[in-house]
Amino acid sequence: MIRDLSDDEARAALPLKWGEVEPGVIPAWVAEMDYAVAPAILDAVGEAVRRGTTGYPPFGDLGLGAAFAGFAGRHWGWAADPATSVVVSDVVGGLRLALEVLAPPGPVVVPLPCYPPFLQVVEVVGREAVTVPSLDLTAVADALAGGARTILLCNPHNPLGTVPTRAELEALRDLARRYDALVVSDEIHGPLTLPGAAFTPYAVVDPGATVVTSHSKTFGTAGLHCAQVLTPDHERLRAVPHVQNLGFSPLGIIAGLAAWTRTDDWLAALVERLEGQVALLGELVAEHLPDARWTPPSATYLAWLDLRAYGVDDPAAAALPHGVRLAPGQDYHPGLPGHVRLNFATSADRLAAIVERLAAALRT
Ligand SMILES: Cc1ncc(COP(=O)(O)O)c(C=O)c1O
């Protein structure tokens, strides 16, 4: 059910991931998958294009909130209220809107490492970021005691691939409540939780939280621009001027309706495939990068490799001339040497070549 794209197909489908590398370089940087989009989504979007659905999106959401609530209930037992869902252009746009409109005054806590736009979005909205080690509640408590009133959570985590337990989320909630702080949880990777881990939507433990999510990462629909913010404060988000929340597309909403309602079998096959990719990556790392330190991810299709034992400050830069583009660790944790983020949602052959080329780069 999961079909690998050929190089030519991937180049056509993924203009950023594949278009921004020289021919012969395997891209394993941006978080996009080298797999064909689920047929149910392609059919829905293709049909909409053929109908000429190229106009502005409606004021409503065409049922996207209800479709997501159905998905969240089936998969995670989260009874999300469809009325709390506000459509936005993408997850980063949703984070920005949440910070601009909902975040109480004060600095924003950003656990490191983090998806790079977390730090950028805090800066763009004119807030101060207080960085803390990931899930270090003592550091979060210090930041809150120092005046921070918003916490940006990545659940599951990019780049670590970790899935916080319910108990960990409850501990964070208790801390946030003590300071009346808002938690904004980016849950774009939630559907990509692998067997053995259990994803807990943060709103299940804290209904006062704001969750930002999208079908884009799981279903390969980022270019269609559609994400959702779910918040008890949805009226405030709906009241913003148009210029503050624009850029989502009716095709993205149509893709989302199909993703949340008609892809459960495809998603199960994807998760199984990704589980296999993690196992394959484990074999490849053991064989070619025996001194690498990593924890196989419990979610996402991203692996965070600590390669400091090889004594190369920027392994991603070293790997590029050897024919593989990886995401540099210092983009996720400023100043941290010797790490890379590797996207393993590709074919088995390409994954083998990615690891072999990285190993060759670290040997020279
Ligand atoms: C944690 C996280 N949030 C947001 C995004 C980007 O989402 P969007 O394209 O919807 O802004 C990514 C992309 O990799 C991500 O990993």
The ligand as an ORCA input file, in Angstrom:
! r2SCAN-3c Opt
* xyz 0 1
  C       7.287     19.842     14.701
  C       6.948     20.447     13.384
  N       6.070     21.463     13.326
  C       5.747     22.044     12.159
  C       6.296     21.610     10.972
  C       5.946     22.302      9.696
  O       4.601     22.212      9.469
  P       3.925     23.204      8.455
  O       4.544     22.970      7.130
  O       2.474     22.805      8.500
  O       4.165     24.577      8.993
  C       7.205     20.569     10.980
  C       7.838     20.123      9.738
  O       8.689     19.287      9.697
  C       7.530     19.959     12.213
  O       8.388     18.937     12.285
*
